[in-house]
Amino acid sequence: MNTEDDPRQSTEHPDHPVPRRRVGRRSDKLATFDYARPEYPHNIHPALVPGIAVDEQRRRYSIDKFVLAVAGVLAVAFVIWGIVATDSVSVVANAAYGWVMEHLGWLFNAVATIVLVTMLVLAFTRYGRIPLGKDEERPEFSTFSWVAMLFAAGLGIGVMFWGPSEPLTYFLSPPPLTNEPESTEAMHRALAQTYFHWGFHAWAIYALVGGAVAYSAYRRGRTLLMSSVFERLFGKSRSEGWAGQLVDIFAIIATLFGTAAALGIAALQIGEGVVVVSGVSELTNTVLVLIIGVLSIGFVISAVSGVSRGIRYLSNINIVLTIGFAGLIFLLGPTLLLLNLVPSGVMEYFNSMLEMMGRSASWGQDTLDFQSAWTVYYWAWWISWSPFVGIFIARISRGRTIRQFILGVIFIPSALLFVAYGVMGGTAISMYRNGKLGEIETVNPAQVLFDMVENLPFSQFMPVLIMAILAIFFITAADSASVVMGILTTRGSQNPPKLVVVFWGMVMGGISLVMLLLGDETALEGLQSLVIITAVPFAIIVLLLIIAWFRELNTDPRTLREKYADTALRNAIVTGVDKYDDDFELHVVPSEPGTGAGADVESTHADYTDWYRRTDEDGRPVGYDFETDTWADGWEPEMADDGTGGADAARTDSDDTTAGDGGNGTRRGQS
C-alpha cells in the first residue's frame, strides 16, 4: 500500500472503492516491476482463501485398526482384570493414585489455570474475530437455539448427584484454612467452592478442546478428530500417523473413564432410589450390577434399533424435567433464603477465586487431602470429558466467531450451574440447619437428594422422578459418548458403525462397574482415583493443544489479511504525511518486491498453502475453483461415500446436535 506521486491524477474516490480484483487477474501496473505471480495452490493467494469445511472435503473413512485395537484391548483387559482380580487392581490403582497426587497434583491445577487465562486472552485478541467456519458463513443455529443447547450442556447427572451434597459437605467440613464449620461464612464459602469446581475453569477446558476441533473441522476442512488439530505442530504425516493415533487413543481412554465415572454415580444414585422406594436395608454390589446391566441394555437398544431420534427427543424432555425439578426445589424450599444466598454465593466465588486457585500441596497435608478428594479430581474429570463435550459444542457452534464461542461456552453454562447448585445446595444446607436432615457424620452424596425431597411436598413421587431422570441421562450419555469414541476410531467419520458404537458403550459400562467395585468405604473412591490416573496423559495433550491452535491461528487467512493491512496502512500513512501533510489519500498500487505490505510474509510457504490444496479420496491432487466451488474432475458432494458401513445417517444431520445436547447435558450431568 503506497501513495502515488500525484493523487490528483486518480479517478478513484474513497467513497466509491474499486471492487476487489478477482483471483488470477492482475493490474497492468505490475509490469513496471516485471511482476511474476507466485505459484499458489489453485491460483489463489492464502490470504484470500475463504476457509474449507470438513463436509466439503473428499475422504474415504475407515476403521483405524491400530486405534481400535490398542484402545479396545487396553479397555477390555482392564475390565477383565477388574472383575477377576478386583483386589489386585485396587492395590495398583491406589499406588498409582498416591504417586500422581504427590508428584503431579500441581499439573492439574496448572492446566486448569493456564487454560482459563489463555481462553479469556484469546477471546479478546485479534484472533477472536476469526470465524469457526468459512468467511461470511452464518451460524448454523440461531443465537437462541445455541444458548439453549449450551444451557442443556450444563445439566445432567452432576446436578442431581452433587448439587445438594457438595455444598453441604463444605458447610459441614469447610476446606482447610477457611471458615468454622456450620457458620454463616462457611455457608457462602461452600457455594463459592462448588462454583469454583463447576464454573469457569471447567468450561474453559471444554472451550479449548471444542474451539480447536471446530476451527480445524469448519475452517481448515479437517476431520472431527483430536489429532487433526495437531497437523501444524506434529506435521501432516505424523498427525495422520503414529503421533495422531496416540492422541486419539488417549482421547478415547480419557473419555471412557470420565464417562464411566458419570455412569457410575448415576447407578449409585439410582440404587439409592431403589432402596428408598423398595424399603430394602442397603445397596449391595449385586443391585449395582443389575442397575448397570439394565441401563446398558437400554443403551444397546437405543444404539442399534434406529430409534436414536426418539432418544434425542427424550433427552430434550429430560432437560426440561431437570429444570422443572430444580424449579420445584426453589419454589417448595426456602425460597427467600435462596433469593439472597445464590447471588451472595456468586459474589463470594468472584471474591475468593484467586485464593482458591492458589491452593496447592504447599499449604500442607490437609490441603493436599482436600485437593485429592475434590479440586484435582474435578480438574481431571473435566479433562477426561473434554473430547466428548468438546466435539459436541464444536458441532453446534459452526459459524460463530472464536470470541462468541469462548465467551458463550464459558459463561452461559456456568451461569445456569450457579443457579442450579445454589438452589440445590442452599436447600440442603437450610434443611440441615433446621434439623430436617438429622445428624450427619459423613455426607452420602447419593442419599442427600432423597433425604431432601422427603421434606418437601409431593415426596411420594419425587424419588421415582429422580430415578427416571438419572436413567435417561445414563442412556443418552452412554449413547453420545460412544458415538464420539466411534468417530475417534473411524478416522473422523460422523457415521460410525453400530457395532463399534455398541462395543464402546458396553466397555464403558464394564469400566463403570469395575470403578464402583474398587471403592472402599465409599464406591466414589474407585471412581475418583481412576479418573485422575487416566487423565494424566490427556492433561499434557491439552497443554500441547494450546500451542497447536495458536500456530494454526497465526497462519489463518484473516490473520494474514490483517498483517497486510497493518503493514500497508502504517507505511502509507507515514509516507503520505511526509509527502503531502494533511492532503493525501490511499490507493492500492504495486510496490518494489520485498517492500510492500507482505514484505515480512513468505506467502508461498507450506505453512500458508498446504492446508488448502484439494485432493481426491486417495490423496491425489485435484484442481479446484474457489470462486465457483467446483472440482476439476466434476466431483459433486452427492457422490461422497462414507465407506465405514456406519449407523443411521441421521446422526450426521443438524438434528444430531440434539443428541449431543442430550449427551452433553448428560455429560455435564456427568460432570
HELIX and SHEET records of a PDB file:
HELIX    1   1 PRO A    7  GLN A    9  5                                   3    
HELIX    2   2 ASP A   28  PHE A   33  5                                   6    
HELIX    3   3 PRO A   41  ASN A   43  5                                   3    
HELIX    4   4 PRO A   46  LEU A   48  5                                   3    
HELIX    5   5 VAL A   54  GLU A   56  5                                   3    
HELIX    6   6 LYS A   65  VAL A   84  1                                  20    
HELIX    7   7 THR A   86  ALA A  123  1                                  38    
HELIX    8   8 ARG A  126  ARG A  129  5                                   4    
HELIX    9   9 THR A  143  ALA A  153  1                                  11    
HELIX   10  10 ILE A  157  LEU A  172  1                                  16    
HELIX   11  11 THR A  184  TRP A  198  1                                  15    
HELIX   12  12 PHE A  200  TYR A  218  1                                  19    
HELIX   13  13 SER A  227  PHE A  230  5                                   4    
HELIX   14  14 GLU A  231  PHE A  234  1                                   4    
HELIX   15  15 LYS A  236  SER A  239  1                                   4    
HELIX   16  16 TRP A  242  SER A  278  1                                  37    
HELIX   17  17 ASN A  285  VAL A  304  1                                  20    
HELIX   18  18 SER A  308  LEU A  332  1                                  25    
HELIX   19  19 THR A  335  MET A  357  1                                  23    
HELIX   20  20 ALA A  361  TRP A  363  5                                   3    
HELIX   21  21 GLN A  365  PHE A  370  1                                   6    
HELIX   22  22 GLN A  371  THR A  375  3                                   5    
HELIX   23  23 VAL A  376  ILE A  396  1                                  21    
HELIX   24  24 ILE A  402  ARG A  433  1                                  32    
HELIX   25  25 PRO A  445  VAL A  453  1                                   9    
HELIX   26  26 MET A  462  THR A  489  1                                  28    
HELIX   27  27 LYS A  498  LEU A  517  1                                  20    
HELIX   28  28 LEU A  524  ASN A  554  1                                  31    
HELIX   29  29 PRO A  557  TYR A  580  1                                  24    
HELIX   30  30 ALA A  606  THR A  609  1                                   4    
HELIX   31  31 ASP A  610  TYR A  612  5                                   3    
HELIX   32  32 PRO A  637  MET A  639  5                                   3    
HELIX   33  33 ALA A  649  THR A  652  5                                   4    
HELIX   34  34 ASP A  656  GLN A  670  1                                  15    
SHEET    1   A 2 TYR A 624  ASP A 625  0                                        
SHEET    2   A 2 THR A 630  TRP A 631 -1                                        
END                                                                             
